[in-house]
Amino acid sequence: MTVATVINHLLRRGWVNKVISIESELKQVSKKLELLRRELERVASSFELVHQDVVAISQSLDKLIIRYMELKKQEEYIKKK
């Protein structure tokens, strides 16, 4: 069987078109994956910055809550006297 015969056989069955279609879609999917990977890296970088800000705000809030509770205790102590 010659190469031409095999190609003609595949063409008649539509396999070559399917392979070309699959290859084309694979290229598109690969490009989309790369774009999404870059976007994920960008978002992850932004998230890290946001996460650090959230942690800092949370720590400040914790300190303020503790200070508020201390002041309330002092206030209650003074009122009881």
Contacts in CASP RR format, 6 or more apart in sequence:
PFRMAT RR
TARGET T0000
AUTHOR 0000-0000-0000
METHOD contacts of the structure
MODEL  1
MTVATVINHLLRRGWVNKVISIESELKQVSKKLELLRRELERVASSFELV
HQDVVAISQSLDKLIIRYMELKKQEEYIKKK
7 16 0 8 1.000
10 16 0 8 1.000
11 17 0 8 1.000
END
